[in-house]
């Protein structure tokens, strides 16, 4: 297989199911899916087991006990367990367009990490999307979305751009290139070289900090926000605290100031055991 798709989830089986249907409908099949589960309950486990029978690609469930918001930790465990040389990251609330994996593989480059785009949906539209809407690709049709409650805006261009037009918009976009947890990719070797995600960080820039260290290691970011697109389903963030945000901000500032390229507490602790922490 050419790629490992890794995304985190936590007790959101309804959203997770929609995301998995999106990956089952991809235009390419030479990838695996790793559901990086940050402590979900039995309902999520049963969902993954049930959907594995319908999956056209290998589907694995990487789980850890609930210890608060520990996304960096479960992502590191999934990286270690991944079997492909190229890693594509997204979130368990982002439905990929059918060419999502294809576009990441098309633009893959050892000297760059890729930064894709997302289109944010309101709760009503998020709930309205069904399996058939995803498989038929209606969910990415602007007129269909508007008919189900979406307000029109220029941002819908992400959903309509294709081919050279999308490539041109990628270059033209003034948006700063950062590693986005909902849609980004790099070679596995690069992720290992920077020691994966910094586990001292919780919510608040832990994805961008990973990208900062990739850049400090010598990689450059490349925008593909109009080529690789996903629909971001609405949800709350009751797990976020001010302490989390302050701590993450401080660590990211240190990474930038001192051009740190390796996580102090990263994935190296799992390498010897294939995804579980060594004593």
C-alpha positions in Angstrom: 0.0 0.0 0.0 1.1 3.6 -0.7 -0.4 5.4 2.2 -1.6 5.1 5.8 -4.6 7.4 6.6 -4.6 8.3 10.4 -7.3 10.2 12.2 -8.3 10.6 15.8 -11.7 10.1 17.3 -13.3 10.2 20.8 -16.8 9.0 21.5 -18.3 10.4 18.3 -19.5 7.2 16.5 -22.1 9.0 14.4 -19.5 11.3 12.9 -16.9 8.5 12.7 -19.3 6.4 10.6 -19.7 9.2 8.1 -15.9 9.7 7.9 -15.3 6.0 7.2 -17.9 6.0 4.4 -16.0 8.8 2.9 -12.8 6.8 2.9 -14.6 3.7 1.6 -15.6 5.8 -1.4 -12.1 6.9 -2.5 -11.0 6.8 -6.1 -7.9 4.8 -5.1 -7.6 1.7 -2.9 -3.9 1.4 -2.2 -4.0 2.7 1.4 -4.9 1.6 4.9 -7.0 3.4 7.6 -6.0 3.7 11.2 -8.6 5.0 13.6 -6.6 6.6 16.4 -9.0 6.3 19.3 -8.3 8.5 22.3 -10.3 6.4 24.8 -13.8 5.9 23.3 -16.2 3.4 24.8 -17.7 0.2 23.5 -20.0 1.8 21.0 -17.1 3.0 18.9 -15.3 -0.4 19.1 -18.4 -2.1 17.8 -18.8 0.4 15.0 -15.3 -0.1 13.8 -15.7 -3.9 13.9 -19.0 -3.7 12.0 -17.6 -1.4 9.3 -14.5 -3.4 8.9 -16.6 -6.0 7.0 -17.6 -3.3 4.4 -14.2 -1.7 4.1 -12.5 -2.0 0.7 -9.1 -1.3 2.4 -7.4 -2.5 5.6 -9.1 -0.8 8.6 -7.5 -0.9 12.1 -8.5 0.4 15.5 -5.7 1.8 17.6 -7.1 2.5 21.1 -5.8 3.8 24.3 -7.5 4.3 27.7 -9.3 7.6 28.4 -6.9 10.0 30.1 -8.3 13.3 29.0 -7.4 14.9 25.7 -4.4 13.0 24.6 -4.5 13.3 20.8 -0.8 13.6 20.4 -0.2 10.4 22.3 -2.7 8.3 20.2 -1.4 9.8 16.9 2.1 8.7 17.9 0.9 5.2 18.6 -0.8 5.0 15.2 2.3 6.3 13.4 4.3 3.5 14.9 1.7 0.9 13.9 1.3 2.3 10.3 2.5 0.1 7.5 3.0 2.5 4.6 5.8 4.9 3.8 3.4 7.9 3.4 1.1 9.3 6.2 -2.1 11.2 5.6 -3.6 12.8 8.7 -7.2 14.0 9.2 -9.8 14.1 12.0 -12.7 11.9 12.9 -15.1 14.7 12.1 -13.9 15.3 8.6 -15.5 13.6 5.6 -13.0 13.3 2.8 -13.9 14.1 -0.8 -13.6 11.0 -3.1 -10.3 12.2 -4.5 -8.8 13.0 -1.0 -6.2 10.2 -0.9 -5.5 10.5 -4.6 -4.6 14.2 -4.3 -2.3 13.7 -1.4 -0.4 10.9 -3.2 -0.3 13.0 -6.5 1.4 15.9 -4.7 3.6 13.8 -2.3 7.2 15.0 -2.2 10.0 14.1 0.3 11.0 17.7 0.6 7.6 19.0 1.5 4.7 18.3 3.8 1.2 19.0 2.3 -1.5 21.2 3.8 -5.0 20.6 2.6 -8.3 22.4 3.1 -11.6 21.9 4.8 -15.1 23.2 4.4 -16.9 23.8 7.7 -20.6 22.8 7.9 -23.2 23.9 10.4 -24.8 21.4 12.7 -28.0 21.0 10.7 -26.2 20.1 7.5 -23.8 17.9 9.4 -26.6 15.8 10.8 -28.5 15.7 7.5 -25.7 13.9 5.6 -26.3 10.2 5.1 -24.2 7.3 3.8 -25.9 7.6 0.4 -25.1 11.3 0.2 -21.4 10.5 0.8 -21.2 7.6 -1.6 -23.0 9.4 -4.4 -20.9 12.5 -3.7 -24.0 14.7 -3.3 -22.6 15.9 0.1 -19.9 17.8 -1.8 -22.4 19.5 -4.2 -22.9 23.1 -3.3 -26.5 23.2 -4.5 -27.3 20.2 -2.4 -25.7 21.7 0.7 -27.5 25.0 0.2 -30.8 23.1 -0.1 -30.1 21.5 3.3 -29.3 24.8 5.1 -25.9 25.9 4.1 -25.4 29.7 3.6 -23.7 30.5 0.3 -20.2 32.0 0.4 -17.0 32.3 -1.6 -15.5 29.5 0.5 -17.6 27.0 -1.5 -14.9 27.5 -4.2 -13.0 24.7 -2.4 -15.7 22.3 -3.3 -15.9 23.2 -7.0 -12.3 23.7 -8.0 -10.7 20.9 -9.9 -7.5 20.1 -11.9 -5.4 23.0 -13.1 -7.9 25.5 -11.7 -7.4 24.0 -8.2 -3.6 24.0 -8.7 -3.7 27.7 -9.6 -5.8 28.5 -6.6 -3.4 26.6 -4.3 -0.6 28.9 -5.5 -2.7 32.0 -5.4 -4.1 31.5 -1.8 -2.7 34.0 0.7 -3.3 31.6 3.6 -0.2 30.8 5.5 0.9 27.2 5.0 0.7 25.3 8.3 0.3 21.6 9.3 -3.5 21.2 9.7 -4.6 18.3 11.8 -7.8 17.9 9.7 -5.9 17.6 6.4 -2.1 17.2 6.0 0.5 14.6 5.0 4.2 13.8 4.9 6.5 10.8 4.5 6.7 8.5 7.6 10.5 8.9 7.7 10.0 12.7 8.3 7.5 12.1 11.1 10.0 9.7 12.8 12.9 12.1 12.4 11.0 14.8 14.4 9.9 12.2 16.9 6.2 12.6 16.0 3.8 14.7 18.0 4.8 16.5 21.2 2.9 14.6 24.0 3.4 17.5 26.5 0.9 19.4 24.4 -2.9 18.8 24.5 -5.4 21.0 22.6 -4.1 24.2 21.1 -1.6 24.2 18.2 -0.2 20.7 18.7 -0.7 20.0 15.0 0.9 23.3 13.9 3.8 22.7 16.3 4.5 19.3 14.6 4.6 21.2 11.3 7.0 23.8 12.8 9.4 21.0 13.7 9.2 19.5 10.2 10.2 22.9 8.9 13.0 23.2 11.4 14.2 19.8 10.1 14.4 21.2 6.6 11.0 20.5 5.0 8.8 23.1 3.4 5.0 23.3 3.5 3.0 23.1 0.3 -0.7 24.2 0.1 -3.1 21.8 -1.6 -6.2 23.3 0.1 -8.2 23.4 -3.2 -7.1 20.0 -4.4 -7.5 17.9 -1.2 -10.8 18.8 0.5 -12.9 17.5 3.4 -16.2 18.5 5.0 -15.8 19.4 8.7 -18.8 18.3 10.7 -19.9 20.6 13.5 -19.3 19.7 17.2 -18.5 21.2 20.6 -15.2 21.4 22.4 -16.0 21.0 26.0 -12.7 19.4 26.7 -10.7 22.6 26.1 -9.3 24.5 29.2 -7.3 27.7 29.5 -4.5 25.7 31.1 -4.3 23.5 28.0 -4.1 26.5 25.7 -1.4 28.3 27.8 0.8 25.2 28.0 0.5 24.5 24.3 1.2 28.1 23.3 4.3 28.1 25.5 5.7 24.9 24.0 5.0 26.1 20.4 6.8 29.4 21.1 9.8 27.5 22.4 9.8 25.4 19.2 9.8 28.5 17.1 12.3 30.5 19.1 14.9 27.7 19.5 14.2 26.0 16.2 13.5 22.7 17.9 13.2 19.8 15.5 12.5 16.8 17.8 9.7 16.3 20.3 10.9 16.0 23.9 8.2 13.5 24.6 7.3 11.8 21.3 6.9 8.5 19.5 10.3 7.1 20.2 9.0 5.6 23.4 6.7 3.3 21.4 9.1 2.1 18.6 10.5 -0.9 20.5 7.0 -2.2 21.4 5.2 -1.4 18.1 2.8 1.2 19.5 2.7 0.6 23.2 4.8 2.6 25.7 7.9 0.7 27.0 8.4 0.5 30.8 
